[in-house]
């Protein structure tokens, strides 16, 4: 008691009591924390998330601290351990078990990156990771960190599009949360998720809208993606930006719409949005500040013009024509593309007529010498389309100089498209225009055509287009007209007949029809050109092979235009045997030239030997009125021969009786004659 005050002595029992109470509380807290964290640790170890290295490291640290606490509690020296040591361990455990502390650790970049990596693992881990990220993203700082982690947004979009509905829902929620940052919205668009971008177009600030529109304009999009953007509603806000925005907004929105308008479905959406009048107003504007907008506007207009609901307003077309000479090459190209689409539409006959009346051909002719290939082709195609409407006026509109330019293009161009268009214009020249024929002959057009048709392609697959062959066949028809024997001889000398026969076998159906017409025109003069077997003026008699059993004389391909010697009869019959009916009339016309009065029996024999009679009966059953009329005429001559009546009468009578009952009135007299030949008229007289 020496040296102690009364107060000190009195306070000692209180301090001892307080120490005992404090020790008891500390020991109790340590035991409680140990039990609690054992359960937490066990739950963590069973979770797939433990495969992530940083998370595993954090849990390992927690486990180490917990083991120390357990060891202390189990130790015989537990009750004698310094309070400070027990308090330290207890505080560490509380720190680890604190949701706030653990959450802070989980929101560090290292741990977030580990969670993002888990997005690419198996479904269970992926689901847990995206759910945890979604929960953590409630904190704005965490959202910023997640958005910056490389590959995160791409994987979230993939999960959103995946089959796991729970993970997809969490991914969508997280994407919506991250899209509050417009850069994240752009990254989502690049990954193929456009909803946030479209939301910015509808609701964002002016600068955000420009940013999003610019992004669309610069993206390399597949048609499927263009369709998705259109379906999700991007076009109306972009059109609104173009109509109401300032220059930068107009330019960015037009560029975006230009990228989207390559898809047909989107052009329909553009038309429905009412953009066309605004585009035209812009194109006709002379305001210098708007000049930069004319190129994308003309490109969009060209694509809209391809739509089924295209522009068939002749005033618009004429205004476009007036812009051609005042515009830059790119705009000229787009305007010509639009005009071609408008003029070639099936319901645009009034537009074409107005173009013709306003001298559109004359406006286009200077472009034939244009160095820009695309512009020249565009003008060329439009001249071709309009030439179909000009008929007898075409030669007058073109003039000799331009006609020769077109022949030169056909001869020298390396573009098959350009050759096809040139041939198409020449094909549209009226066949009876003698002046045009003479100019084309002097320009050596016929040898040019034969050369194109007989030149070997560079590769086996480099075949001529159907349209080019059809147009060449159409041009040749003017050089084979029956009334001009001199021109026919010129054609035959230039090896036209083998080209025509080849078309019968290998050409498209329209070319077959035109080739058969040319051969028919030539063959009508064969009988007069044949060299009689009895001729005494022949110095050297022709070989036996030159004798033609049909024409009963000596025939040659180049001098008598004989179908038999040209081996044309078989391919003509094959046309009748085929499934396409467009060339039947022309083929029958050619075959009928072998049945002229002097030679009809020989002609019937030739056709019968090549199985042509069955084919003719088939045409009577399936053909048009004109085709049936020609087929019945041929069959009447065939059935003059008794052997053929016996052989083919039964198969023909069914078709003929049906024709008598249901056929055209004008055919009934000749059908009656045929039935009489078959001795069926008296029995079936009620049909007439």
C-alpha positions as CSV (number, residue, x, y, z in Angstrom):
1,X,0.0,0.0,0.0
2,X,3.1,2.1,0.3
3,X,3.2,4.9,-2.3
4,X,-0.4,4.3,-3.4
5,X,-3.1,6.8,-3.0
6,X,-6.5,5.9,-1.8
7,X,-8.0,6.4,-5.2
8,X,-5.4,3.9,-6.7
9,X,-6.2,1.3,-4.2
10,X,-9.9,1.7,-4.7
11,X,-9.6,1.5,-8.5
12,X,-7.6,-1.7,-8.8
13,X,-10.5,-4.1,-8.2
14,X,-12.5,-2.3,-10.9
15,X,-9.7,-2.6,-13.5
16,X,-9.3,-6.3,-12.7
17,X,-13.0,-6.8,-13.2
18,X,-13.0,-4.8,-16.5
19,X,-10.1,-6.8,-17.8
20,X,-11.8,-10.1,-17.2
21,X,-15.0,-8.9,-18.9
22,X,-13.0,-7.6,-21.9
23,X,-11.1,-10.9,-22.3
24,X,-14.3,-12.9,-22.2
25,X,-15.8,-10.7,-24.9
26,X,-12.7,-11.0,-27.1
27,X,-12.6,-14.7,-26.8
28,X,-16.3,-15.0,-27.6
29,X,-15.9,-12.8,-30.7
30,X,-13.0,-14.9,-32.0
31,X,-15.0,-18.1,-31.6
32,X,-18.0,-16.6,-33.3
33,X,-15.9,-15.3,-36.3
34,X,-14.2,-18.6,-36.7
35,X,-17.5,-20.5,-37.0
36,X,-19.0,-18.0,-39.3
37,X,-16.1,-17.8,-41.7
38,X,-15.7,-21.6,-41.8
39,X,-19.2,-21.7,-43.5
40,X,-18.4,-18.9,-45.9
41,X,-15.1,-20.5,-46.9
42,X,-16.7,-23.8,-47.5
43,X,-19.3,-22.2,-49.8
44,X,-16.6,-20.4,-51.8
45,X,-14.5,-23.5,-52.3
46,X,-17.5,-25.2,-53.9
47,X,-18.0,-22.4,-56.4
48,X,-16.5,-22.5,-60.0
49,X,-15.3,-18.9,-59.5
50,X,-12.5,-20.4,-57.4
51,X,-10.7,-21.3,-60.7
52,X,-9.9,-17.6,-61.2
53,X,-6.4,-17.0,-59.8
54,X,-7.0,-13.6,-58.1
55,X,-10.1,-14.8,-56.4
56,X,-8.5,-18.0,-55.4
57,X,-5.6,-15.9,-53.9
58,X,-8.0,-13.8,-51.9
59,X,-9.8,-16.9,-50.5
60,X,-6.5,-18.5,-49.7
61,X,-5.5,-15.5,-47.6
62,X,-8.8,-15.8,-45.8
63,X,-8.3,-19.5,-45.2
64,X,-4.8,-18.8,-43.8
65,X,-6.1,-16.3,-41.3
66,X,-8.9,-18.6,-40.3
67,X,-6.5,-21.5,-39.7
68,X,-4.5,-19.2,-37.3
69,X,-7.7,-18.4,-35.5
70,X,-8.7,-22.1,-35.2
71,X,-5.3,-23.0,-34.0
72,X,-5.4,-20.3,-31.3
73,X,-8.9,-21.4,-30.1
74,X,-7.8,-25.0,-29.9
75,X,-4.6,-24.3,-28.1
76,X,-4.2,-25.1,-24.4
77,X,-2.7,-21.6,-24.1
78,X,-5.8,-20.0,-25.5
79,X,-6.9,-18.5,-22.2
80,X,-3.4,-17.4,-21.4
81,X,-2.7,-15.8,-24.8
82,X,-2.2,-12.0,-24.8
83,X,-5.4,-10.1,-25.5
84,X,-3.6,-8.0,-28.1
85,X,-2.8,-11.1,-30.2
86,X,-6.4,-12.4,-30.0
87,X,-7.8,-8.9,-30.8
88,X,-5.5,-8.7,-33.9
89,X,-6.6,-12.1,-35.3
90,X,-10.3,-11.2,-34.6
91,X,-9.9,-7.9,-36.4
92,X,-8.3,-9.6,-39.4
93,X,-11.2,-12.1,-39.6
94,X,-13.7,-9.3,-39.3
95,X,-11.9,-7.4,-42.1
96,X,-12.1,-10.4,-44.4
97,X,-15.7,-11.2,-43.5
98,X,-16.9,-7.6,-43.9
99,X,-19.0,-7.5,-47.1
100,X,-17.8,-3.9,-47.6
101,X,-14.1,-5.0,-47.5
102,X,-14.6,-8.0,-49.7
103,X,-16.7,-6.0,-52.1
104,X,-13.9,-3.5,-52.4
105,X,-11.4,-6.2,-53.2
106,X,-13.8,-7.7,-55.8
107,X,-14.1,-4.3,-57.5
108,X,-10.4,-3.9,-58.1
109,X,-9.4,-4.1,-61.7
110,X,-7.4,-7.3,-61.1
111,X,-10.4,-9.2,-59.7
112,X,-12.8,-7.7,-62.3
113,X,-10.5,-8.9,-65.1
114,X,-10.5,-12.4,-63.6
115,X,-14.3,-12.3,-63.6
116,X,-14.3,-11.2,-67.3
117,X,-12.0,-14.1,-68.2
118,X,-14.6,-16.4,-66.6
119,X,-17.1,-15.2,-69.2
120,X,-15.3,-17.4,-71.8
121,X,-15.4,-20.6,-69.7
122,X,-18.1,-23.3,-69.3
123,X,-21.8,-22.4,-68.9
124,X,-21.9,-22.6,-65.1
125,X,-18.9,-20.4,-64.5
126,X,-20.0,-18.1,-67.2
127,X,-23.5,-17.7,-65.6
128,X,-22.0,-17.0,-62.2
129,X,-19.5,-14.5,-63.5
130,X,-22.0,-12.5,-65.5
131,X,-24.4,-12.5,-62.5
132,X,-21.6,-11.2,-60.2
133,X,-20.5,-8.6,-62.7
134,X,-24.1,-7.4,-63.1
135,X,-24.4,-7.0,-59.3
136,X,-21.1,-5.2,-59.0
137,X,-22.0,-2.8,-61.9
138,X,-24.4,-0.9,-59.7
139,X,-21.4,1.1,-58.6
140,X,-20.5,3.7,-61.3
141,X,-16.8,3.3,-60.8
142,X,-17.1,-0.4,-61.3
143,X,-19.0,0.2,-64.5
144,X,-16.2,2.3,-65.9
145,X,-13.7,-0.4,-65.0
146,X,-15.7,-3.2,-66.5
147,X,-16.2,-1.3,-69.8
148,X,-12.5,-0.8,-70.2
149,X,-11.5,-4.4,-69.8
150,X,-10.6,-5.8,-73.2
151,X,-13.0,-8.3,-74.7
152,X,-15.6,-7.8,-72.0
153,X,-18.3,-6.2,-74.2
154,X,-17.8,-8.7,-77.0
155,X,-18.2,-11.7,-74.6
156,X,-21.3,-10.1,-73.0
157,X,-22.9,-9.7,-76.5
158,X,-22.1,-13.3,-77.3
159,X,-23.7,-14.4,-74.0
160,X,-26.7,-12.2,-74.6
161,X,-27.2,-14.0,-78.0
162,X,-26.6,-17.4,-76.4
163,X,-29.1,-20.1,-75.4
164,X,-28.6,-19.8,-71.6
165,X,-31.6,-17.6,-70.7
166,X,-30.5,-16.7,-67.2
167,X,-27.0,-15.7,-68.4
168,X,-28.6,-13.9,-71.3
169,X,-30.8,-11.9,-69.0
170,X,-27.9,-10.9,-66.8
171,X,-25.8,-10.0,-69.8
172,X,-28.6,-7.8,-71.2
173,X,-28.9,-6.1,-67.8
174,X,-25.1,-5.5,-67.6
175,X,-25.0,-4.2,-71.2
176,X,-27.8,-1.8,-70.5
177,X,-25.9,-0.6,-67.4
178,X,-22.6,-0.2,-69.4
179,X,-24.3,1.6,-72.2
180,X,-24.6,4.7,-70.1
181,X,-21.2,5.4,-71.5
182,X,-21.5,6.2,-75.2
183,X,-18.1,4.7,-76.0
184,X,-19.4,1.4,-74.6
185,X,-22.5,1.8,-76.8
186,X,-20.2,2.1,-79.8
187,X,-18.2,-1.0,-78.8
188,X,-21.5,-2.9,-78.4
189,X,-22.5,-1.8,-82.0
190,X,-19.1,-3.1,-83.3
191,X,-19.9,-6.4,-81.6
192,X,-23.3,-6.5,-83.3
193,X,-25.5,-5.2,-80.5
194,X,-27.2,-2.0,-81.8
195,X,-30.0,-1.2,-79.3
196,X,-28.0,1.2,-77.2
197,X,-26.7,3.0,-80.3
198,X,-30.3,3.4,-81.6
199,X,-31.4,4.6,-78.2
200,X,-28.7,7.4,-78.5
201,X,-30.0,8.2,-82.0
202,X,-33.5,8.7,-80.5
203,X,-32.8,10.2,-77.1
204,X,-29.1,11.3,-77.0
205,X,-27.6,14.8,-77.2
206,X,-26.9,16.3,-80.6
207,X,-23.2,15.3,-80.4
208,X,-24.1,11.8,-79.3
209,X,-26.4,11.4,-82.3
210,X,-23.7,12.6,-84.6
211,X,-21.2,10.2,-83.0
212,X,-23.6,7.2,-83.5
213,X,-24.5,8.1,-87.1
214,X,-20.8,8.5,-88.0
215,X,-20.1,5.1,-86.5
216,X,-22.8,3.5,-88.7
217,X,-21.4,5.2,-91.8
218,X,-17.9,3.8,-91.2
219,X,-18.9,0.3,-90.3
220,X,-18.4,-2.6,-92.8
221,X,-21.8,-4.2,-92.5
222,X,-23.2,-7.4,-93.8
223,X,-26.8,-7.4,-95.2
224,X,-28.0,-9.3,-92.1
225,X,-26.6,-6.6,-89.9
226,X,-28.1,-3.9,-92.1
227,X,-31.5,-5.6,-91.8
228,X,-31.1,-5.8,-88.0
229,X,-30.3,-2.1,-87.7
230,X,-33.3,-1.3,-89.9
231,X,-35.6,-3.5,-88.0
232,X,-34.5,-2.0,-84.7
233,X,-35.6,1.4,-85.8
234,X,-32.4,3.3,-86.8
235,X,-33.8,4.8,-90.0
236,X,-36.5,7.2,-88.7
237,X,-34.2,9.1,-86.3
238,X,-31.5,9.3,-89.0
239,X,-33.9,10.7,-91.5
240,X,-35.0,13.2,-88.8
241,X,-31.4,14.2,-88.3
242,X,-31.0,14.8,-92.0
243,X,-34.2,16.9,-92.3
244,X,-33.9,18.9,-89.1
245,X,-30.2,18.9,-88.1
246,X,-27.4,21.2,-88.8
247,X,-24.8,20.6,-91.5
248,X,-22.7,18.1,-89.4
249,X,-25.8,16.2,-88.4
250,X,-27.1,16.1,-92.0
251,X,-23.7,14.8,-93.3
252,X,-23.3,12.1,-90.7
253,X,-26.9,10.9,-91.0
254,X,-26.8,10.8,-94.8
255,X,-23.6,8.9,-94.8
256,X,-25.1,6.4,-92.3
257,X,-28.3,6.1,-94.5
258,X,-26.1,5.5,-97.6
259,X,-24.5,2.5,-95.8
260,X,-27.8,1.1,-94.8
261,X,-29.6,1.8,-98.2
262,X,-27.7,-1.0,-100.0
263,X,-30.3,-3.4,-98.5
264,X,-33.7,-3.5,-100.4
265,X,-35.7,-3.7,-97.2
266,X,-34.1,-0.5,-95.9
267,X,-34.9,1.4,-99.1
268,X,-38.5,0.6,-98.5
269,X,-38.2,2.0,-95.0
270,X,-36.5,5.1,-96.4
271,X,-39.4,5.7,-98.8
272,X,-41.9,5.2,-96.0
273,X,-40.0,7.8,-93.9
274,X,-40.7,10.5,-96.6
275,X,-37.0,11.2,-97.4
276,X,-37.4,11.4,-101.2
277,X,-38.7,15.0,-101.5
278,X,-35.9,16.2,-99.1
279,X,-33.2,14.4,-101.2
280,X,-34.5,15.9,-104.4
281,X,-34.7,19.4,-102.9
282,X,-31.0,19.0,-101.8
283,X,-29.9,17.9,-105.2
284,X,-31.6,20.8,-106.9
285,X,-30.2,23.3,-104.3
286,X,-27.4,25.7,-105.3
287,X,-26.4,26.6,-101.8
288,X,-22.7,26.0,-101.6
289,X,-22.7,24.9,-98.0
290,X,-24.9,21.9,-99.0
291,X,-22.8,20.8,-101.9
292,X,-20.9,18.2,-99.8
293,X,-24.2,16.5,-99.1
294,X,-25.2,15.9,-102.7
295,X,-23.0,12.8,-103.3
296,X,-24.5,10.7,-100.5
297,X,-27.9,12.1,-101.4
298,X,-27.6,11.0,-105.0
299,X,-26.3,7.6,-104.0
300,X,-29.3,7.0,-101.7
301,X,-31.7,8.2,-104.5
302,X,-30.1,5.8,-106.9
303,X,-30.8,2.9,-104.5
304,X,-34.3,4.1,-103.8
305,X,-35.0,4.2,-107.5
306,X,-34.5,0.4,-107.7
307,X,-37.4,-0.2,-105.4
308,X,-40.7,-1.6,-106.7
309,X,-42.3,1.6,-105.3
310,X,-39.8,3.6,-107.3
311,X,-40.1,7.1,-108.8
312,X,-42.3,7.1,-111.9
313,X,-42.7,10.9,-112.0
314,X,-41.5,12.1,-115.3
315,X,-40.9,15.6,-114.0
316,X,-38.4,14.2,-111.5
317,X,-36.7,12.3,-114.2
318,X,-36.4,15.3,-116.5
319,X,-35.0,17.4,-113.6
320,X,-32.4,14.7,-113.1
321,X,-31.4,15.0,-116.7
322,X,-30.9,18.7,-116.3
323,X,-28.5,18.1,-113.5
324,X,-26.3,15.7,-115.4
325,X,-24.1,18.3,-117.1
326,X,-23.8,20.4,-114.0
327,X,-22.7,17.7,-111.5
328,X,-19.5,16.0,-110.4
329,X,-18.6,12.6,-111.9
330,X,-19.7,10.7,-108.9
331,X,-23.1,12.5,-108.8
332,X,-23.4,11.9,-112.6
333,X,-22.9,8.2,-112.0
334,X,-25.5,8.0,-109.3
335,X,-28.0,10.1,-111.3
336,X,-27.6,7.8,-114.4
337,X,-28.1,4.8,-112.1
338,X,-31.3,6.3,-110.8
339,X,-32.5,7.2,-114.3
340,X,-31.8,3.7,-115.6
341,X,-33.8,2.2,-112.8
342,X,-36.7,4.6,-113.4
343,X,-36.7,4.2,-117.2
344,X,-36.5,0.4,-117.2
345,X,-39.4,0.0,-114.8
346,X,-42.4,-1.8,-116.5
347,X,-44.8,0.9,-115.4
348,X,-42.7,3.8,-116.6
349,X,-43.8,4.0,-120.3
350,X,-45.1,7.6,-119.7
351,X,-41.7,8.6,-118.3
352,X,-39.9,7.1,-121.2
353,X,-42.2,8.9,-123.7
354,X,-41.5,12.2,-121.9
355,X,-37.8,11.6,-122.0
356,X,-38.0,10.9,-125.7
357,X,-40.0,14.0,-126.3
358,X,-37.5,16.2,-124.4
359,X,-34.5,15.0,-126.4
360,X,-33.0,12.9,-123.7
361,X,-31.0,10.8,-126.3
362,X,-29.3,14.0,-127.5
363,X,-28.3,14.8,-123.9
364,X,-26.8,11.4,-123.4
365,X,-24.9,11.0,-126.7
366,X,-21.9,13.1,-125.6
367,X,-21.3,10.6,-122.8
368,X,-20.4,7.9,-125.4
369,X,-16.9,9.3,-125.5
370,X,-16.7,9.8,-121.7
371,X,-13.4,8.5,-120.3
372,X,-15.0,7.6,-117.0
373,X,-16.1,4.0,-117.6
374,X,-19.0,3.9,-115.1
375,X,-20.5,7.1,-116.5
376,X,-20.1,5.9,-120.1
377,X,-21.8,2.6,-119.2
378,X,-24.6,4.3,-117.3
379,X,-25.4,6.6,-120.3
380,X,-25.0,3.8,-122.7
381,X,-27.5,1.6,-120.8
382,X,-30.0,4.5,-120.7
383,X,-29.7,5.1,-124.4
384,X,-30.4,1.4,-124.9
385,X,-33.5,1.5,-122.7
386,X,-34.8,4.6,-124.5
387,X,-34.0,3.2,-127.9
388,X,-36.7,0.5,-127.5
389,X,-39.3,3.4,-127.5
390,X,-37.9,5.2,-130.5
391,X,-38.5,2.7,-133.3
392,X,-38.2,4.5,-136.7
393,X,-36.8,7.6,-135.1
394,X,-33.7,5.9,-133.6
395,X,-31.4,6.3,-136.6
396,X,-32.4,9.9,-136.9
397,X,-31.6,10.5,-133.2
398,X,-28.3,8.7,-133.3
399,X,-26.9,9.9,-136.6
400,X,-24.1,8.2,-138.6
401,X,-21.2,9.4,-136.3
402,X,-22.7,8.0,-133.1
403,X,-23.7,4.8,-134.9
404,X,-20.1,4.3,-135.9
405,X,-19.0,5.1,-132.3
406,X,-21.4,2.3,-131.1
407,X,-19.9,-0.2,-133.6
408,X,-16.4,0.8,-132.5
409,X,-17.4,0.2,-128.8
410,X,-18.8,-3.2,-129.7
411,X,-15.6,-4.1,-131.5
412,X,-13.0,-2.8,-129.1
413,X,-14.4,-2.7,-125.6
414,X,-13.1,-5.2,-123.2
415,X,-16.2,-5.0,-121.1
416,X,-18.8,-7.6,-122.0
417,X,-21.5,-5.4,-120.4
418,X,-20.5,-2.6,-122.7
419,X,-20.5,-4.9,-125.7
420,X,-24.0,-6.2,-124.7
421,X,-25.4,-2.7,-124.5
422,X,-23.9,-1.6,-127.8
423,X,-25.3,-4.7,-129.5
424,X,-28.7,-4.0,-127.8
425,X,-28.8,-0.5,-129.3
426,X,-27.9,-1.8,-132.8
427,X,-30.5,-4.6,-132.4
428,X,-33.2,-2.0,-131.8
429,X,-32.6,-0.2,-135.1
430,X,-35.5,-1.0,-137.4
431,X,-34.7,-3.9,-139.7
432,X,-36.2,-2.2,-142.7
433,X,-34.0,0.9,-142.3
434,X,-31.8,0.5,-145.4
435,X,-29.6,3.5,-144.6
436,X,-28.7,2.0,-141.2
437,X,-28.0,-1.4,-142.8
438,X,-25.6,0.2,-145.3
439,X,-23.7,2.1,-142.6
440,X,-23.4,-1.0,-140.5
441,X,-22.2,-3.0,-143.5
442,X,-19.5,-0.4,-144.4
443,X,-18.4,-0.5,-140.8
444,X,-17.8,-4.2,-141.1
445,X,-20.2,-5.0,-138.3
446,X,-21.1,-8.5,-139.6
447,X,-17.5,-9.8,-139.4
448,X,-17.2,-8.2,-136.0
449,X,-20.3,-10.2,-134.8
450,X,-19.0,-13.4,-136.3
451,X,-15.6,-12.9,-134.6
452,X,-17.3,-12.4,-131.2
453,X,-19.3,-15.5,-131.6
454,X,-16.5,-17.7,-132.9
455,X,-13.6,-16.5,-130.7
456,X,-12.5,-19.1,-128.2
457,X,-13.0,-17.9,-124.6
458,X,-10.0,-17.3,-122.4
459,X,-11.2,-20.0,-120.1
460,X,-13.9,-22.7,-120.4
461,X,-16.1,-20.8,-118.0
462,X,-15.8,-17.5,-119.8
463,X,-19.0,-17.9,-121.8
464,X,-20.8,-15.1,-123.5
465,X,-23.8,-13.6,-121.7
466,X,-27.2,-14.6,-122.9
467,X,-28.1,-11.0,-123.6
468,X,-25.1,-10.5,-125.8
469,X,-25.9,-13.6,-127.9
470,X,-29.6,-12.5,-128.1
471,X,-28.6,-9.1,-129.3
472,X,-26.2,-10.4,-131.9
473,X,-28.9,-12.8,-133.2
474,X,-31.2,-9.8,-133.5
475,X,-28.7,-7.7,-135.5
476,X,-28.0,-10.6,-137.9
477,X,-31.7,-10.7,-138.8
478,X,-31.3,-7.4,-140.8
479,X,-28.6,-8.9,-142.9
480,X,-30.6,-12.0,-143.9
481,X,-33.9,-10.5,-145.1
482,X,-35.3,-12.5,-148.0
483,X,-35.9,-9.5,-150.3
484,X,-32.2,-8.6,-150.4
485,X,-30.4,-11.6,-152.0
486,X,-27.2,-9.6,-152.4
487,X,-27.1,-9.0,-148.6
488,X,-27.9,-12.6,-147.9
489,X,-24.9,-13.7,-150.1
490,X,-22.7,-11.2,-148.2
491,X,-23.9,-12.7,-144.9
492,X,-23.2,-16.3,-146.0
493,X,-19.8,-15.4,-147.3
494,X,-19.0,-14.0,-143.8
495,X,-19.8,-17.4,-142.2
496,X,-23.1,-16.3,-140.6
497,X,-25.0,-19.5,-141.2
498,X,-22.7,-21.8,-139.0
499,X,-23.0,-19.1,-136.3
500,X,-26.8,-19.3,-136.5
501,X,-26.9,-23.1,-136.4
502,X,-24.7,-23.0,-133.3
503,X,-27.2,-20.6,-131.7
504,X,-30.0,-23.1,-132.4
505,X,-28.2,-25.7,-130.3
506,X,-26.5,-23.7,-127.6
507,X,-28.1,-20.2,-127.4
508,X,-30.7,-18.9,-125.0
509,X,-34.3,-19.3,-126.2
510,X,-34.6,-15.8,-127.6
511,X,-31.4,-16.2,-129.6
512,X,-32.8,-19.5,-130.9
513,X,-35.9,-17.8,-132.0
514,X,-34.0,-15.1,-133.8
515,X,-31.5,-17.5,-135.4
516,X,-34.4,-19.7,-136.7
517,X,-36.0,-16.6,-138.2
518,X,-32.7,-15.7,-140.0
519,X,-32.4,-19.2,-141.3
520,X,-36.0,-19.2,-142.5
521,X,-35.3,-15.9,-144.4
522,X,-32.3,-17.5,-146.0
523,X,-33.9,-20.8,-146.8
524,X,-36.8,-19.2,-148.7
525,X,-34.3,-18.5,-151.5
526,X,-32.6,-21.9,-151.4
527,X,-34.9,-23.5,-154.0
528,X,-34.2,-20.7,-156.6
529,X,-30.4,-20.8,-155.9
530,X,-30.0,-24.6,-156.1
531,X,-27.9,-25.9,-159.1
532,X,-30.0,-28.3,-161.0
533,X,-28.8,-31.9,-161.5
534,X,-29.6,-31.5,-165.2
535,X,-27.6,-28.3,-165.7
536,X,-25.3,-28.6,-168.7
537,X,-23.3,-25.4,-168.2
538,X,-21.3,-26.8,-165.2
539,X,-17.7,-27.1,-166.3
540,X,-16.9,-29.4,-163.3
541,X,-19.8,-31.2,-161.9
542,X,-20.2,-31.0,-158.1
543,X,-19.4,-34.0,-155.9
544,X,-22.1,-36.4,-155.0
545,X,-22.0,-35.1,-151.5
546,X,-23.2,-31.7,-152.7
547,X,-26.5,-33.2,-154.0
548,X,-29.5,-32.3,-151.8
549,X,-32.3,-34.8,-151.7
550,X,-34.7,-32.2,-150.4
551,X,-34.0,-29.5,-153.1
552,X,-33.3,-32.1,-155.7
553,X,-30.2,-30.3,-156.8
554,X,-26.7,-29.3,-155.7
555,X,-26.7,-27.2,-152.6
556,X,-24.0,-25.4,-150.7
557,X,-24.2,-23.5,-147.4
558,X,-22.5,-20.3,-148.7
559,X,-24.3,-20.1,-152.0
560,X,-27.7,-21.7,-151.6
561,X,-28.2,-21.3,-147.8
562,X,-29.5,-24.9,-147.6
563,X,-30.8,-25.9,-144.2
564,X,-30.0,-29.6,-144.9
565,X,-26.4,-29.0,-145.9
566,X,-26.0,-26.6,-142.9
567,X,-27.2,-29.4,-140.5
568,X,-29.9,-27.1,-139.2
569,X,-32.9,-29.4,-139.5
570,X,-32.1,-31.5,-136.4
571,X,-31.6,-28.6,-134.0
572,X,-34.8,-26.9,-135.3
573,X,-36.7,-30.1,-134.5
574,X,-35.0,-30.3,-131.1
575,X,-36.4,-26.8,-130.3
576,X,-39.9,-28.2,-130.9
577,X,-39.1,-31.2,-128.7
578,X,-37.9,-29.0,-125.8
579,X,-39.9,-27.5,-122.9
580,X,-39.6,-23.8,-123.9
581,X,-42.2,-22.6,-126.4
582,X,-40.9,-19.2,-127.4
583,X,-39.0,-20.3,-130.5
584,X,-41.6,-22.8,-131.8
585,X,-43.1,-20.5,-134.4
586,X,-39.7,-19.4,-135.8
587,X,-38.5,-23.1,-135.9
588,X,-41.7,-24.2,-137.8
589,X,-41.3,-21.3,-140.2
590,X,-37.8,-22.5,-141.0
591,X,-39.0,-26.1,-141.5
592,X,-41.9,-25.0,-143.6
593,X,-39.4,-23.7,-146.2
594,X,-38.5,-27.3,-146.9
595,X,-42.2,-28.0,-147.9
596,X,-42.6,-25.6,-150.8
597,X,-44.8,-26.8,-153.6
598,X,-42.0,-28.3,-155.7
599,X,-40.2,-30.1,-152.9
600,X,-42.8,-30.8,-150.2
601,X,-42.6,-34.6,-150.4
602,X,-38.8,-34.5,-150.1
603,X,-39.1,-32.1,-147.2
604,X,-41.7,-34.3,-145.4
605,X,-39.3,-37.3,-145.8
606,X,-36.4,-35.3,-144.3
607,X,-38.5,-34.1,-141.3
608,X,-39.9,-37.6,-140.7
609,X,-36.4,-39.2,-140.7
610,X,-35.4,-36.9,-137.9
611,X,-38.5,-37.6,-135.7
612,X,-39.9,-34.2,-136.5
613,X,-43.6,-35.2,-137.0
614,X,-44.1,-36.3,-133.4
615,X,-42.6,-32.9,-132.3
616,X,-45.0,-31.0,-134.6
617,X,-48.0,-32.9,-133.2
618,X,-46.8,-32.0,-129.7
619,X,-46.7,-28.3,-130.7
620,X,-50.3,-28.5,-131.9
621,X,-51.2,-29.6,-128.5
622,X,-49.2,-27.0,-126.5
623,X,-48.4,-24.1,-128.7
624,X,-49.9,-20.6,-129.3
625,X,-52.5,-19.9,-131.9
626,X,-49.9,-18.8,-134.5
627,X,-47.7,-21.7,-133.7
628,X,-50.6,-24.2,-134.0
629,X,-51.6,-22.6,-137.3
630,X,-48.1,-23.1,-138.8
631,X,-47.9,-26.7,-137.3
632,X,-51.3,-27.7,-138.8
633,X,-50.2,-26.3,-142.2
634,X,-47.1,-28.5,-142.1
635,X,-49.1,-31.5,-140.8
636,X,-51.6,-31.2,-143.7
637,X,-48.7,-31.6,-146.2
638,X,-47.3,-34.5,-144.2
639,X,-50.6,-36.4,-144.2
640,X,-50.9,-36.1,-148.0
641,X,-48.5,-39.2,-147.8
642,X,-50.5,-42.3,-147.0
643,X,-47.6,-44.0,-145.1
644,X,-47.4,-41.0,-142.7
645,X,-51.2,-41.0,-142.2
646,X,-51.1,-44.6,-141.2
647,X,-48.0,-44.2,-138.9
648,X,-49.0,-40.9,-137.2
649,X,-52.7,-40.5,-137.8
650,X,-53.8,-42.2,-134.5
651,X,-51.6,-40.0,-132.3
652,X,-52.6,-36.9,-134.3
653,X,-56.4,-37.4,-134.3
654,X,-56.8,-37.0,-130.5
655,X,-55.0,-33.6,-130.7
656,X,-56.9,-32.5,-133.8
657,X,-60.3,-33.5,-132.5
658,X,-59.6,-31.5,-129.3
659,X,-58.5,-28.6,-131.5
660,X,-61.7,-28.9,-133.5
661,X,-63.8,-28.7,-130.3
662,X,-61.9,-26.1,-128.4
663,X,-59.5,-24.4,-130.8
664,X,-59.6,-21.1,-132.5
665,X,-62.2,-20.5,-135.2
666,X,-59.7,-19.6,-137.9
667,X,-58.0,-23.0,-137.5
668,X,-61.2,-25.0,-138.1
669,X,-61.1,-25.1,-141.9
670,X,-57.6,-26.6,-142.1
671,X,-58.3,-28.9,-139.2
672,X,-61.4,-30.1,-141.1
673,X,-59.2,-30.8,-144.1
674,X,-56.8,-32.8,-141.9
675,X,-59.5,-34.9,-140.3
676,X,-60.9,-35.6,-143.8
677,X,-57.5,-36.8,-144.8
678,X,-57.6,-39.1,-141.8
679,X,-61.1,-40.2,-142.9
680,X,-62.5,-38.9,-139.5
681,X,-64.6,-36.0,-140.7
682,X,-67.8,-37.8,-141.4
683,X,-67.8,-39.5,-138.0
684,X,-66.8,-36.4,-136.1
685,X,-68.7,-33.9,-138.3
686,X,-70.6,-32.5,-135.3
687,X,-67.4,-30.8,-134.2
688,X,-67.8,-28.3,-137.1
